[in-house]
């Protein structure tokens, strides 16, 4: 999959992991931020890597579910 993505990009040789585009999304309210965080937490589930978002080791979803993840998370009130 990464090799195929690299063939479609003129500035990548071999394999491409990240998408090359600039489509910023303004995080203008708490509900919008919550929506985007939920989307990010559900990506490993949608990809079939885990059954629950908080099972993904590198996700902050575990912090949002009351556990302690790999990195320190500062929640804003």
PDB file with SEQRES, HELIX, SHEET and CRYST1 records, atoms N, CA, C and O in Angstrom:
SEQRES   1 A   77  UNK UNK UNK UNK UNK UNK UNK UNK UNK UNK UNK UNK UNK          
SEQRES   2 A   77  UNK UNK UNK UNK UNK UNK UNK UNK UNK UNK UNK UNK UNK          
SEQRES   3 A   77  UNK UNK UNK UNK UNK UNK UNK UNK UNK UNK UNK UNK UNK          
SEQRES   4 A   77  UNK UNK UNK UNK UNK UNK UNK UNK UNK UNK UNK UNK UNK          
SEQRES   5 A   77  UNK UNK UNK UNK UNK UNK UNK UNK UNK UNK UNK UNK UNK          
SEQRES   6 A   77  UNK UNK UNK UNK UNK UNK UNK UNK UNK UNK UNK UNK              
HELIX    1 AA1 UNK A    2  UNK A    7  1                                   6    
HELIX    2 AA2 UNK A   30  UNK A   46  1                                  17    
HELIX    3 AA3 UNK A   53  UNK A   55  5                                   3    
HELIX    4 AA4 UNK A   61  UNK A   64  1                                   4    
CRYST1    1.000    1.000    1.000  90.00  90.00  90.00 P 1           1          
ATOM      1  N   UNK A   1       0.830  -1.183   0.000  1.00  0.00           N  
ATOM      2  CA  UNK A   1       0.000   0.000   0.000  1.00  0.00           C  
ATOM      3  C   UNK A   1       0.881   1.255   0.000  1.00  0.00           C  
ATOM      4  O   UNK A   1       0.608   2.204  -0.735  1.00  0.00           O  
ATOM      5  N   UNK A   2       1.938   1.261   0.824  1.00  0.00           N  
ATOM      6  CA  UNK A   2       2.816   2.442   0.887  1.00  0.00           C  
ATOM      7  C   UNK A   2       3.625   2.588  -0.395  1.00  0.00           C  
ATOM      8  O   UNK A   2       3.908   3.705  -0.826  1.00  0.00           O  
ATOM      9  N   UNK A   3       4.000   1.465  -1.007  1.00  0.00           N  
ATOM     10  CA  UNK A   3       4.717   1.535  -2.276  1.00  0.00           C  
ATOM     11  C   UNK A   3       3.816   2.090  -3.378  1.00  0.00           C  
ATOM     12  O   UNK A   3       4.260   2.886  -4.206  1.00  0.00           O  
ATOM     13  N   UNK A   4       2.553   1.670  -3.385  1.00  0.00           N  
ATOM     14  CA  UNK A   4       1.603   2.172  -4.379  1.00  0.00           C  
ATOM     15  C   UNK A   4       1.391   3.676  -4.200  1.00  0.00           C  
ATOM     16  O   UNK A   4       1.314   4.416  -5.181  1.00  0.00           O  
ATOM     17  N   UNK A   5       1.295   4.129  -2.941  1.00  0.00           N  
ATOM     18  CA  UNK A   5       1.127   5.563  -2.677  1.00  0.00           C  
ATOM     19  C   UNK A   5       2.340   6.348  -3.171  1.00  0.00           C  
ATOM     20  O   UNK A   5       2.192   7.467  -3.663  1.00  0.00           O  
ATOM     21  N   UNK A   6       3.530   5.777  -3.046  1.00  0.00           N  
ATOM     22  CA  UNK A   6       4.744   6.463  -3.483  1.00  0.00           C  
ATOM     23  C   UNK A   6       4.798   6.603  -4.999  1.00  0.00           C  
ATOM     24  O   UNK A   6       5.369   7.570  -5.504  1.00  0.00           O  
ATOM     25  N   UNK A   7       4.220   5.663  -5.732  1.00  0.00           N  
ATOM     26  CA  UNK A   7       4.247   5.757  -7.197  1.00  0.00           C  
ATOM     27  C   UNK A   7       3.385   6.906  -7.697  1.00  0.00           C  
ATOM     28  O   UNK A   7       3.583   7.391  -8.811  1.00  0.00           O  
ATOM     29  N   UNK A   8       2.435   7.344  -6.887  1.00  0.00           N  
ATOM     30  CA  UNK A   8       1.556   8.452  -7.277  1.00  0.00           C  
ATOM     31  C   UNK A   8       2.111   9.812  -6.892  1.00  0.00           C  
ATOM     32  O   UNK A   8       1.480  10.832  -7.170  1.00  0.00           O  
ATOM     33  N   UNK A   9       3.274   9.851  -6.259  1.00  0.00           N  
ATOM     34  CA  UNK A   9       3.859  11.102  -5.802  1.00  0.00           C  
ATOM     35  C   UNK A   9       5.219  11.305  -6.448  1.00  0.00           C  
ATOM     36  O   UNK A   9       6.067  10.413  -6.411  1.00  0.00           O  
ATOM     37  N   UNK A  10       5.427  12.468  -7.036  1.00  0.00           N  
ATOM     38  CA  UNK A  10       6.678  12.728  -7.745  1.00  0.00           C  
ATOM     39  C   UNK A  10       7.860  12.990  -6.818  1.00  0.00           C  
ATOM     40  O   UNK A  10       9.009  12.885  -7.246  1.00  0.00           O  
ATOM     41  N   UNK A  11       7.600  13.331  -5.549  1.00  0.00           N  
ATOM     42  CA  UNK A  11       8.707  13.671  -4.655  1.00  0.00           C  
ATOM     43  C   UNK A  11       8.997  12.575  -3.631  1.00  0.00           C  
ATOM     44  O   UNK A  11       9.692  12.830  -2.647  1.00  0.00           O  
ATOM     45  N   UNK A  12       8.487  11.374  -3.835  1.00  0.00           N  
ATOM     46  CA  UNK A  12       8.702  10.273  -2.893  1.00  0.00           C  
ATOM     47  C   UNK A  12       9.294   9.089  -3.641  1.00  0.00           C  
ATOM     48  O   UNK A  12       8.823   8.724  -4.718  1.00  0.00           O  
ATOM     49  N   UNK A  13      10.324   8.496  -3.064  1.00  0.00           N  
ATOM     50  CA  UNK A  13      10.931   7.295  -3.632  1.00  0.00           C  
ATOM     51  C   UNK A  13      10.747   6.155  -2.643  1.00  0.00           C  
ATOM     52  O   UNK A  13      11.010   6.321  -1.452  1.00  0.00           O  
ATOM     53  N   UNK A  14      10.306   5.019  -3.114  1.00  0.00           N  
ATOM     54  CA  UNK A  14      10.161   3.859  -2.243  1.00  0.00           C  
ATOM     55  C   UNK A  14       8.770   3.743  -1.670  1.00  0.00           C  
ATOM     56  O   UNK A  14       7.865   3.203  -2.307  1.00  0.00           O  
ATOM     57  N   UNK A  15       8.603   4.257  -0.451  1.00  0.00           N  
ATOM     58  CA  UNK A  15       7.324   4.118   0.248  1.00  0.00           C  
ATOM     59  C   UNK A  15       6.881   5.449   0.839  1.00  0.00           C  
ATOM     60  O   UNK A  15       7.709   6.260   1.255  1.00  0.00           O  
ATOM     61  N   UNK A  16       5.581   5.667   0.872  1.00  0.00           N  
ATOM     62  CA  UNK A  16       5.016   6.897   1.421  1.00  0.00           C  
ATOM     63  C   UNK A  16       4.068   6.540   2.551  1.00  0.00           C  
ATOM     64  O   UNK A  16       3.155   5.734   2.374  1.00  0.00           O  
ATOM     65  N   UNK A  17       4.290   7.147   3.724  1.00  0.00           N  
ATOM     66  CA  UNK A  17       3.442   6.879   4.880  1.00  0.00           C  
ATOM     67  C   UNK A  17       2.385   7.955   5.069  1.00  0.00           C  
ATOM     68  O   UNK A  17       1.229   7.641   5.353  1.00  0.00           O  
ATOM     69  N   UNK A  18       2.765   9.228   4.914  1.00  0.00           N  
ATOM     70  CA  UNK A  18       1.848  10.345   5.170  1.00  0.00           C  
ATOM     71  C   UNK A  18       1.229  10.845   3.886  1.00  0.00           C  
ATOM     72  O   UNK A  18       1.834  10.751   2.818  1.00  0.00           O  
ATOM     73  N   UNK A  19       0.024  11.375   3.988  1.00  0.00           N  
ATOM     74  CA  UNK A  19      -0.617  12.004   2.846  1.00  0.00           C  
ATOM     75  C   UNK A  19      -0.026  13.393   2.644  1.00  0.00           C  
ATOM     76  O   UNK A  19       0.296  14.086   3.609  1.00  0.00           O  
ATOM     77  N   UNK A  20       0.114  13.794   1.391  1.00  0.00           N  
ATOM     78  CA  UNK A  20       0.669  15.104   1.066  1.00  0.00           C  
ATOM     79  C   UNK A  20      -0.445  16.048   0.651  1.00  0.00           C  
ATOM     80  O   UNK A  20      -0.755  16.171  -0.534  1.00  0.00           O  
ATOM     81  N   UNK A  21      -1.030  16.698   1.603  1.00  0.00           N  
ATOM     82  CA  UNK A  21      -1.997  17.737   1.288  1.00  0.00           C  
ATOM     83  C   UNK A  21      -2.102  18.675   2.485  1.00  0.00           C  
ATOM     84  O   UNK A  21      -1.708  18.332   3.600  1.00  0.00           O  
ATOM     85  N   UNK A  22      -2.628  19.835   2.239  1.00  0.00           N  
ATOM     86  CA  UNK A  22      -2.790  20.832   3.284  1.00  0.00           C  
ATOM     87  C   UNK A  22      -4.257  21.233   3.318  1.00  0.00           C  
ATOM     88  O   UNK A  22      -4.688  22.148   2.617  1.00  0.00           O  
ATOM     89  N   UNK A  23      -5.009  20.529   4.147  1.00  0.00           N  
ATOM     90  CA  UNK A  23      -6.432  20.821   4.290  1.00  0.00           C  
ATOM     91  C   UNK A  23      -6.713  21.045   5.775  1.00  0.00           C  
ATOM     92  O   UNK A  23      -7.253  20.165   6.446  1.00  0.00           O  
ATOM     93  N   UNK A  24      -6.350  22.210   6.281  1.00  0.00           N  
ATOM     94  CA  UNK A  24      -6.538  22.449   7.715  1.00  0.00           C  
ATOM     95  C   UNK A  24      -8.018  22.507   8.095  1.00  0.00           C  
ATOM     96  O   UNK A  24      -8.870  22.931   7.314  1.00  0.00           O  
ATOM     97  N   UNK A  25      -8.284  22.072   9.305  1.00  0.00           N  
ATOM     98  CA  UNK A  25      -9.642  22.113   9.852  1.00  0.00           C  
ATOM     99  C   UNK A  25      -9.603  22.999  11.085  1.00  0.00           C  
ATOM    100  O   UNK A  25      -8.857  22.734  12.028  1.00  0.00           O  
ATOM    101  N   UNK A  26     -10.400  24.042  11.072  1.00  0.00           N  
ATOM    102  CA  UNK A  26     -10.442  24.950  12.214  1.00  0.00           C  
ATOM    103  C   UNK A  26     -11.175  24.282  13.378  1.00  0.00           C  
ATOM    104  O   UNK A  26     -12.306  23.818  13.238  1.00  0.00           O  
ATOM    105  N   UNK A  27     -10.506  24.248  14.517  1.00  0.00           N  
ATOM    106  CA  UNK A  27     -11.097  23.689  15.735  1.00  0.00           C  
ATOM    107  C   UNK A  27     -11.679  24.842  16.527  1.00  0.00           C  
ATOM    108  O   UNK A  27     -11.044  25.351  17.451  1.00  0.00           O  
ATOM    109  N   UNK A  28     -12.879  25.252  16.172  1.00  0.00           N  
ATOM    110  CA  UNK A  28     -13.458  26.498  16.660  1.00  0.00           C  
ATOM    111  C   UNK A  28     -14.344  26.340  17.887  1.00  0.00           C  
ATOM    112  O   UNK A  28     -14.785  27.340  18.453  1.00  0.00           O  
ATOM    113  N   UNK A  29     -14.617  25.102  18.315  1.00  0.00           N  
ATOM    114  CA  UNK A  29     -15.451  24.917  19.507  1.00  0.00           C  
ATOM    115  C   UNK A  29     -15.118  23.574  20.167  1.00  0.00           C  
ATOM    116  O   UNK A  29     -14.524  22.691  19.549  1.00  0.00           O  
ATOM    117  N   UNK A  30     -15.511  23.445  21.419  1.00  0.00           N  
ATOM    118  CA  UNK A  30     -15.264  22.202  22.153  1.00  0.00           C  
ATOM    119  C   UNK A  30     -15.927  21.000  21.475  1.00  0.00           C  
ATOM    120  O   UNK A  30     -15.307  19.939  21.391  1.00  0.00           O  
ATOM    121  N   UNK A  31     -17.170  21.130  20.987  1.00  0.00           N  
ATOM    122  CA  UNK A  31     -17.771  19.978  20.301  1.00  0.00           C  
ATOM    123  C   UNK A  31     -17.010  19.553  19.041  1.00  0.00           C  
ATOM    124  O   UNK A  31     -16.914  18.360  18.753  1.00  0.00           O  
ATOM    125  N   UNK A  32     -16.473  20.513  18.294  1.00  0.00           N  
ATOM    126  CA  UNK A  32     -15.698  20.183  17.097  1.00  0.00           C  
ATOM    127  C   UNK A  32     -14.413  19.463  17.500  1.00  0.00           C  
ATOM    128  O   UNK A  32     -14.024  18.484  16.862  1.00  0.00           O  
ATOM    129  N   UNK A  33     -13.761  19.937  18.542  1.00  0.00           N  
ATOM    130  CA  UNK A  33     -12.547  19.283  19.033  1.00  0.00           C  
ATOM    131  C   UNK A  33     -12.877  17.862  19.477  1.00  0.00           C  
ATOM    132  O   UNK A  33     -12.153  16.926  19.138  1.00  0.00           O  
ATOM    133  N   UNK A  34     -13.950  17.692  20.224  1.00  0.00           N  
ATOM    134  CA  UNK A  34     -14.360  16.361  20.676  1.00  0.00           C  
ATOM    135  C   UNK A  34     -14.635  15.435  19.499  1.00  0.00           C  
ATOM    136  O   UNK A  34     -14.273  14.258  19.535  1.00  0.00           O  
ATOM    137  N   UNK A  35     -15.271  15.959  18.461  1.00  0.00           N  
ATOM    138  CA  UNK A  35     -15.567  15.162  17.273  1.00  0.00           C  
ATOM    139  C   UNK A  35     -14.280  14.682  16.607  1.00  0.00           C  
ATOM    140  O   UNK A  35     -14.180  13.517  16.222  1.00  0.00           O  
ATOM    141  N   UNK A  36     -13.296  15.569  16.468  1.00  0.00           N  
ATOM    142  CA  UNK A  36     -12.043  15.210  15.805  1.00  0.00           C  
ATOM    143  C   UNK A  36     -11.239  14.226  16.647  1.00  0.00           C  
ATOM    144  O   UNK A  36     -10.623  13.308  16.105  1.00  0.00           O  
ATOM    145  N   UNK A  37     -11.239  14.408  17.971  1.00  0.00           N  
ATOM    146  CA  UNK A  37     -10.537  13.474  18.860  1.00  0.00           C  
ATOM    147  C   UNK A  37     -11.185  12.093  18.760  1.00  0.00           C  
ATOM    148  O   UNK A  37     -10.483  11.086  18.672  1.00  0.00           O  
ATOM    149  N   UNK A  38     -12.511  12.039  18.773  1.00  0.00           N  
ATOM    150  CA  UNK A  38     -13.209  10.758  18.650  1.00  0.00           C  
ATOM    151  C   UNK A  38     -12.878  10.084  17.319  1.00  0.00           C  
ATOM    152  O   UNK A  38     -12.681   8.870  17.266  1.00  0.00           O  
ATOM    153  N   UNK A  39     -12.818  10.866  16.256  1.00  0.00           N  
ATOM    154  CA  UNK A  39     -12.460  10.326  14.938  1.00  0.00           C  
ATOM    155  C   UNK A  39     -11.061   9.714  14.967  1.00  0.00           C  
ATOM    156  O   UNK A  39     -10.851   8.608  14.469  1.00  0.00           O  
ATOM    157  N   UNK A  40     -10.115  10.431  15.548  1.00  0.00           N  
ATOM    158  CA  UNK A  40      -8.734   9.934  15.635  1.00  0.00           C  
ATOM    159  C   UNK A  40      -8.677   8.656  16.471  1.00  0.00           C  
ATOM    160  O   UNK A  40      -7.986   7.703  16.113  1.00  0.00           O  
ATOM    161  N   UNK A  41      -9.405   8.643  17.580  1.00  0.00           N  
ATOM    162  CA  UNK A  41      -9.401   7.462  18.450  1.00  0.00           C  
ATOM    163  C   UNK A  41     -10.046   6.250  17.782  1.00  0.00           C  
ATOM    164  O   UNK A  41      -9.706   5.114  18.113  1.00  0.00           O  
ATOM    165  N   UNK A  42     -10.953   6.470  16.866  1.00  0.00           N  
ATOM    166  CA  UNK A  42     -11.641   5.356  16.197  1.00  0.00           C  
ATOM    167  C   UNK A  42     -10.916   4.853  14.950  1.00  0.00           C  
ATOM    168  O   UNK A  42     -11.290   3.815  14.405  1.00  0.00           O  
ATOM    169  N   UNK A  43      -9.890   5.563  14.487  1.00  0.00           N  
ATOM    170  CA  UNK A  43      -9.179   5.127  13.282  1.00  0.00           C  
ATOM    171  C   UNK A  43      -8.611   3.718  13.385  1.00  0.00           C  
ATOM    172  O   UNK A  43      -8.788   2.940  12.447  1.00  0.00           O  
ATOM    173  N   UNK A  44      -7.928   3.338  14.487  1.00  0.00           N  
ATOM    174  CA  UNK A  44      -7.413   1.960  14.571  1.00  0.00           C  
ATOM    175  C   UNK A  44      -8.536   0.916  14.601  1.00  0.00           C  
ATOM    176  O   UNK A  44      -8.347  -0.213  14.148  1.00  0.00           O  
ATOM    177  N   UNK A  45      -9.697   1.292  15.133  1.00  0.00           N  
ATOM    178  CA  UNK A  45     -10.847   0.381  15.148  1.00  0.00           C  
ATOM    179  C   UNK A  45     -11.372   0.198  13.730  1.00  0.00           C  
ATOM    180  O   UNK A  45     -11.614  -0.926  13.291  1.00  0.00           O  
ATOM    181  N   UNK A  46     -11.547   1.307  13.018  1.00  0.00           N  
ATOM    182  CA  UNK A  46     -12.050   1.257  11.643  1.00  0.00           C  
ATOM    183  C   UNK A  46     -11.106   0.477  10.731  1.00  0.00           C  
ATOM    184  O   UNK A  46     -11.547  -0.185   9.792  1.00  0.00           O  
ATOM    185  N   UNK A  47      -9.804   0.559  11.012  1.00  0.00           N  
ATOM    186  CA  UNK A  47      -8.813  -0.161  10.206  1.00  0.00           C  
ATOM    187  C   UNK A  47      -8.746  -1.641  10.567  1.00  0.00           C  
ATOM    188  O   UNK A  47      -8.089  -2.421   9.877  1.00  0.00           O  
ATOM    189  N   UNK A  48      -9.427  -2.031  11.651  1.00  0.00           N  
ATOM    190  CA  UNK A  48      -9.429  -3.436  12.058  1.00  0.00           C  
ATOM    191  C   UNK A  48      -8.233  -3.863  12.884  1.00  0.00           C  
ATOM    192  O   UNK A  48      -8.002  -5.059  13.066  1.00  0.00           O  
ATOM    193  N   UNK A  49      -7.464  -2.900  13.388  1.00  0.00           N  
ATOM    194  CA  UNK A  49      -6.289  -3.245  14.189  1.00  0.00           C  
ATOM    195  C   UNK A  49      -6.657  -3.645  15.614  1.00  0.00           C  
ATOM    196  O   UNK A  49      -6.001  -4.501  16.208  1.00  0.00           O  
ATOM    197  N   UNK A  50      -7.696  -3.033  16.160  1.00  0.00           N  
ATOM    198  CA  UNK A  50      -8.141  -3.298  17.531  1.00  0.00           C  
ATOM    199  C   UNK A  50      -9.664  -3.295  17.571  1.00  0.00           C  
ATOM    200  O   UNK A  50     -10.322  -2.826  16.643  1.00  0.00           O  
ATOM    201  N   UNK A  51     -10.212  -3.826  18.665  1.00  0.00           N  
ATOM    202  CA  UNK A  51     -11.663  -3.836  18.825  1.00  0.00           C  
ATOM    203  C   UNK A  51     -12.182  -2.572  19.497  1.00  0.00           C  
ATOM    204  O   UNK A  51     -13.314  -2.155  19.252  1.00  0.00           O  
ATOM    205  N   UNK A  52     -11.358  -1.962  20.342  1.00  0.00           N  
ATOM    206  CA  UNK A  52     -11.710  -0.728  21.049  1.00  0.00           C  
ATOM    207  C   UNK A  52     -10.586   0.275  20.855  1.00  0.00           C  
ATOM    208  O   UNK A  52      -9.416  -0.109  20.826  1.00  0.00           O  
ATOM    209  N   UNK A  53     -10.921   1.561  20.720  1.00  0.00           N  
ATOM    210  CA  UNK A  53      -9.911   2.587  20.499  1.00  0.00           C  
ATOM    211  C   UNK A  53      -8.846   2.627  21.582  1.00  0.00           C  
ATOM    212  O   UNK A  53      -7.677   2.882  21.292  1.00  0.00           O  
ATOM    213  N   UNK A  54      -9.234   2.379  22.822  1.00  0.00           N  
ATOM    214  CA  UNK A  54      -8.269   2.440  23.920  1.00  0.00           C  
ATOM    215  C   UNK A  54      -7.338   1.231  23.957  1.00  0.00           C  
ATOM    216  O   UNK A  54      -6.421   1.198  24.777  1.00  0.00           O  
ATOM    217  N   UNK A  55      -7.548   0.238  23.093  1.00  0.00           N  
ATOM    218  CA  UNK A  55      -6.626  -0.893  22.982  1.00  0.00           C  
ATOM    219  C   UNK A  55      -5.374  -0.529  22.182  1.00  0.00           C  
ATOM    220  O   UNK A  55      -4.354  -1.211  22.284  1.00  0.00           O  
ATOM    221  N   UNK A  56      -5.445   0.529  21.398  1.00  0.00           N  
ATOM    222  CA  UNK A  56      -4.313   0.939  20.546  1.00  0.00           C  
ATOM    223  C   UNK A  56      -3.265   1.605  21.426  1.00  0.00           C  
ATOM    224  O   UNK A  56      -3.520   2.652  22.021  1.00  0.00           O  
ATOM    225  N   UNK A  57      -2.114   1.012  21.505  1.00  0.00           N  
ATOM    226  CA  UNK A  57      -1.056   1.424  22.431  1.00  0.00           C  
ATOM    227  C   UNK A  57      -0.643   2.885  22.259  1.00  0.00           C  
ATOM    228  O   UNK A  57      -0.361   3.565  23.246  1.00  0.00           O  
ATOM    229  N   UNK A  58      -0.605   3.363  21.048  1.00  0.00           N  
ATOM    230  CA  UNK A  58      -0.081   4.701  20.770  1.00  0.00           C  
ATOM    231  C   UNK A  58      -1.173   5.776  20.721  1.00  0.00           C  
ATOM    232  O   UNK A  58      -0.941   6.871  20.208  1.00  0.00           O  
ATOM    233  N   UNK A  59      -2.344   5.472  21.245  1.00  0.00           N  
ATOM    234  CA  UNK A  59      -3.460   6.406  21.214  1.00  0.00           C  
ATOM    235  C   UNK A  59      -3.676   7.036  22.581  1.00  0.00           C  
ATOM    236  O   UNK A  59      -3.387   6.432  23.615  1.00  0.00           O  
ATOM    237  N   UNK A  60      -4.186   8.252  22.566  1.00  0.00           N  
ATOM    238  CA  UNK A  60      -4.571   8.902  23.822  1.00  0.00           C  
ATOM    239  C   UNK A  60      -5.956   8.445  24.270  1.00  0.00           C  
ATOM    240  O   UNK A  60      -6.452   8.903  25.300  1.00  0.00           O  
ATOM    241  N   UNK A  61      -6.584   7.552  23.515  1.00  0.00           N  
ATOM    242  CA  UNK A  61      -7.924   7.070  23.872  1.00  0.00           C  
ATOM    243  C   UNK A  61      -7.941   6.458  25.263  1.00  0.00           C  
ATOM    244  O   UNK A  61      -8.936   6.588  25.976  1.00  0.00           O  
ATOM    245  N   UNK A  62      -6.871   5.799  25.662  1.00  0.00           N  
ATOM    246  CA  UNK A  62      -6.827   5.200  27.002  1.00  0.00           C  
ATOM    247  C   UNK A  62      -6.915   6.283  28.080  1.00  0.00           C  
ATOM    248  O   UNK A  62      -7.534   6.068  29.122  1.00  0.00           O  
ATOM    249  N   UNK A  63      -6.304   7.437  27.839  1.00  0.00           N  
ATOM    250  CA  UNK A  63      -6.377   8.543  28.802  1.00  0.00           C  
ATOM    251  C   UNK A  63      -7.810   9.071  28.905  1.00  0.00           C  
ATOM    252  O   UNK A  63      -8.270   9.436  29.987  1.00  0.00           O  
ATOM    253  N   UNK A  64      -8.497   9.105  27.785  1.00  0.00           N  
ATOM    254  CA  UNK A  64      -9.877   9.589  27.769  1.00  0.00           C  
ATOM    255  C   UNK A  64     -10.834   8.600  28.428  1.00  0.00           C  
ATOM    256  O   UNK A  64     -11.944   8.967  28.815  1.00  0.00           O  
ATOM    257  N   UNK A  65     -10.399   7.338  28.557  1.00  0.00           N  
ATOM    258  CA  UNK A  65     -11.252   6.334  29.184  1.00  0.00           C  
ATOM    259  C   UNK A  65     -10.863   6.080  30.637  1.00  0.00           C  
ATOM    260  O   UNK A  65     -11.332   5.121  31.251  1.00  0.00           O  
ATOM    261  N   UNK A  66      -9.996   6.947  31.191  1.00  0.00           N  
ATOM    262  CA  UNK A  66      -9.643   6.847  32.607  1.00  0.00           C  
ATOM    263  C   UNK A  66      -8.345   6.133  32.899  1.00  0.00           C  
ATOM    264  O   UNK A  66      -7.954   6.038  34.063  1.00  0.00           O  
ATOM    265  N   UNK A  67      -7.658   5.624  31.885  1.00  0.00           N  
ATOM    266  CA  UNK A  67      -6.391   4.935  32.078  1.00  0.00           C  
ATOM    267  C   UNK A  67      -5.212   5.878  31.932  1.00  0.00           C  
ATOM    268  O   UNK A  67      -5.381   7.097  31.899  1.00  0.00           O  
ATOM    269  N   UNK A  68      -4.035   5.318  31.845  1.00  0.00           N  
ATOM    270  CA  UNK A  68      -2.799   6.094  31.680  1.00  0.00           C  
ATOM    271  C   UNK A  68      -2.075   5.590  30.448  1.00  0.00           C  
ATOM    272  O   UNK A  68      -1.654   4.435  30.394  1.00  0.00           O  
ATOM    273  N   UNK A  69      -1.930   6.467  29.449  1.00  0.00           N  
ATOM    274  CA  UNK A  69      -1.248   6.119  28.218  1.00  0.00           C  
ATOM    275  C   UNK A  69       0.249   6.323  28.302  1.00  0.00           C  
ATOM    276  O   UNK A  69       0.792   6.556  29.382  1.00  0.00           O  
ATOM    277  N   UNK A  70       0.915   6.237  27.164  1.00  0.00           N  
ATOM    278  CA  UNK A  70       2.368   6.351  27.093  1.00  0.00           C  
ATOM    279  C   UNK A  70       2.869   7.776  27.352  1.00  0.00           C  
ATOM    280  O   UNK A  70       3.952   7.968  27.905  1.00  0.00           O  
ATOM    281  N   UNK A  71       2.078   8.767  26.950  1.00  0.00           N  
ATOM    282  CA  UNK A  71       2.479  10.168  27.088  1.00  0.00           C  
ATOM    283  C   UNK A  71       1.595  10.881  28.103  1.00  0.00           C  
ATOM    284  O   UNK A  71       0.451  10.488  28.332  1.00  0.00           O  
ATOM    285  N   UNK A  72       2.131  11.919  28.698  1.00  0.00           N  
ATOM    286  CA  UNK A  72       1.367  12.736  29.630  1.00  0.00           C  
ATOM    287  C   UNK A  72       0.368  13.598  28.854  1.00  0.00           C  
ATOM    288  O   UNK A  72       0.745  14.301  27.916  1.00  0.00           O  
ATOM    289  N   UNK A  73      -0.880  13.541  29.241  1.00  0.00           N  
ATOM    290  CA  UNK A  73      -1.938  14.306  28.585  1.00  0.00           C  
ATOM    291  C   UNK A  73      -2.440  15.365  29.548  1.00  0.00           C  
ATOM    292  O   UNK A  73      -2.809  15.054  30.680  1.00  0.00           O  
ATOM    293  N   UNK A  74      -2.456  16.613  29.104  1.00  0.00           N  
ATOM    294  CA  UNK A  74      -3.030  17.702  29.885  1.00  0.00           C  
ATOM    295  C   UNK A  74      -4.389  18.042  29.308  1.00  0.00           C  
ATOM    296  O   UNK A  74      -4.486  18.543  28.188  1.00  0.00           O  
ATOM    297  N   UNK A  75      -5.439  17.773  30.068  1.00  0.00           N  
ATOM    298  CA  UNK A  75      -6.794  18.083  29.630  1.00  0.00           C  
ATOM    299  C   UNK A  75      -7.116  19.524  29.980  1.00  0.00           C  
ATOM    300  O   UNK A  75      -6.807  19.982  31.080  1.00  0.00           O  
ATOM    301  N   UNK A  76      -7.729  20.234  29.058  1.00  0.00           N  
ATOM    302  CA  UNK A  76      -8.139  21.620  29.298  1.00  0.00           C  
ATOM    303  C   UNK A  76      -9.583  21.633  29.737  1.00  0.00           C  
ATOM    304  O   UNK A  76     -10.398  20.863  29.229  1.00  0.00           O  
ATOM    305  N   UNK A  77      -9.901  22.492  30.665  1.00  0.00           N  
ATOM    306  CA  UNK A  77     -11.286  22.600  31.145  1.00  0.00           C  
ATOM    307  C   UNK A  77     -12.087  23.579  30.351  1.00  0.00           C  
ATOM    308  O   UNK A  77     -13.268  23.782  30.632  1.00  0.00           O  
TER     309      UNK A  77                                                      
END                                                                             
